[in-house]
């Protein structure tokens, strides 16, 4: 779950000819690193909403190819549909999903918009967070008058597009490229069949709220201000839209909600607020239905929130945190909640076989085989991961120790820190093998011409540098993880202090093993200054790790000998 991921949800002005849509989505699927998640055509709207996700550069490439194909296939001069539109590729928003900021996504959106304008030669407007001026943040403003208004708008200076020519292109129209927050569509199940009561809860919580009425709050006349406008009482949840409805399929009423800003209103807090308002009205939320997919952070944050309410440590496996979220919000009430199909990062996860996915026996056998990888660098990272895991275990046991209930948060924080080190070191197990394979790939490059030889030599040097940097990173992670073992030797459950000691030994073993790999790879680096710097940093880390191991073991023995 460490990849930078963004989602793209382009809307194309074609909803009837699936042959055209297939040609457009084929362009998206032609880009490696992109996963097509959904294709939703609408006949009445004559519009198709496509959803795909991937790493930023690859998503932008796929979006460009799709827009280019749409320009070739869709003729806006003949388009009719019930939905507002002004271009073949009507809107093209980029959405942060994981490990990326909105500011970064804005830059990607603007770069994509510029490329579309320059290469496809038609008007491009930037909207929402990518807008260059406040009034263009609103998509409805950018699209005002729709396609039919474009000929006149293109003659006015205030409608000069952000990119591309200020020229009406009859076949293509214009496109709005934007950056916006992730939207969660969610339904909260109620133990009632009353749409009116579901609506009442929706009006309680949605940001817009409900109109103020004179007399009876339900049937009374709407109250107006001095300008004749309706007066509204805002709801309790920012960045949300909601309504109540009845679902024949399940025979229940639901509060149907769009969370348009998950930073202001996370899913778990929306659940808690709807639950509270339902309880006030004599109702109960029996479960939650997520429509579509969500980022891992949405479910992980929910799981950690409910663990904290239980005063339990969150330094546990991601799978267990997800289970807590599923059960706490009833995500599996109507049908099974499959994380592999509902969490974006898991759906796009590389299915290539990883060393860390092997059994313990399988990993040992693979290491013992005649294959040179996994080698010492991967084993060093795995030793470090096991050391961090032991430190994390002591923290989790301490958080659950009877009589230490008031200290659960202290130990939960340590456990989360230890688990973070463990996760990073597990990643380094495969990364060290990947680094070795890069050297092998470079060695196999052609060397027939002088240009070939120069390119091969550079590739070998670049790969060798990387192969030395990876174990140095492993050293840093192993050494830093020893802070967890030190803290647990001092404050943790004394019955588990020996585990903290073994963890320190394993982590030090990881540092020393990775050190040897830094040294042997540094010998092959021709940039002597670069190599010397790596060796100096490695020597400092090794010395500090040995000193810290000694301190931890002294503290462990002091507890054991009491």
Secondary structure, DSSP 8 states (H G I E B T S, - for coil): --S-EEEEEEEES-SS-HHHHHHHHHHHHTSTTEEEEEEEEETTTTEEEEEEEE-HHHHHHHHHHHHHHHHHH--GGG---SS---BSEEEEEEEEEES--HHHHHHHHHHHHHHHHHHH-S-EEEEETT-SSGGGGSHHHHTTTHHHHHHHHTTSGGG--SBS-SS--TTTB-EEEEEE---EEEEEEES---HHHHHHHHHHHSTT-EE-BSSSTTTS-B-B-TTS-B-EE--S-TTEEEEEEEETTTTEEEEEEEES-TTTS-HHHHHHHHHHHHHHTT--EEEEEEES-B-HHHHHHHHHHHHHHTT----S-HHHHHHHHHHHHTTTSSS---HHHHBHHHHS---S--GGGS-HHHHHHHHHSSSS-S-HHHHHHHHHHHHHHHHHHHHHHHHT-TT-GGGHHHHHHHHHHHHHHHHHHHHHHHHHHHHHHHHHHHHTS--SSHHHHHHHHHHHHHHHHHHHHHHHHHHHHHHHHHHHHHHHHHHS-GGGHHHHHHHHHHHHHHHHHHHHHHHHHHTT-S-HHHHHHHHHHHHHHHHHHHHHHHHHHHHHHHHHT-
